[in-house]
């Protein structure tokens, strides 16, 4: 009889102890839930912190109890409480240890809760706390140019919300900056930006440009040209993307591909002034590439051949710009560039004439006359560009060059004064 009473008393003690520890777990949840409501409603900050601290005290006790320490809820709640403490703490030295405790607890909570997923929402909310913490930490590191550290924290943020456009963008951005000193990060940037392009992200035109630049930095011109082309196909009226495609195409010897793509677009939309502008721009860039080759070679025959190729390219460029201007006479960029590609050969002719020896007077006179004729052909477009945008320094400089070419120093000086008057207000 005494044995039975003793056993009953023992079971009672065990039951009370178990209830006491379960009480700590319940108290931790109650206090955390209260804190969470206060935080959501932006109630008294001091009260919220007291509830959070009380929740921590209870979850610490529940975490060391033999019964409750192995429960999925204990780990989930510990992750939620410690993630909130880390997020509330603005001092890295004290907040980071709490972040790590929360992360370890949530990893365990996920593995224990994988079947029933009874604590799925609590675990997710706790991870969102850690994601916010990582984002804030990564942003501070990025601002301090610690791009490798920033990438790691942004990547944690991304892993919590893998389809969030902000997480993909900042992770890719940090990786691309880290890639400037450690090329392995370029691959991480490419992965994140590529996924971002599948999302409805408002800045995707810029992402296409950045992604092309990262491919170039990785010496992958084929993919750089491909991604730029995809960007142009999706955003055909984006000037920066089109220029990027042209630049990369020329660097990688894709001139024929570029012109054929634009010509196909023109065939489908022959009244689109922008397409003629882009084809003009392509040919002018081709001409500039020939000019660059001319400067590098010392072989006279090669210089002569490149000169002719350059002149032909400028001529084709002028043809396309004229078509754009025919559709819209007030198309500033087309007038500006048309004036430039017409005046460029005239400048070369003028400079070549002045290199002739003194005993070549007849040839000099003929060369100057030809240069002047070409200068005058450019004048209407040079003037039109200035009329359309009197604050354009490029337009005024081109017009000044014309006046110098035809030896009209009065108007050249007057145009220079207009440029100087603009100062920092020029465009």
Beta strands, then each sheet from edge to edge (+ up, - down):
end
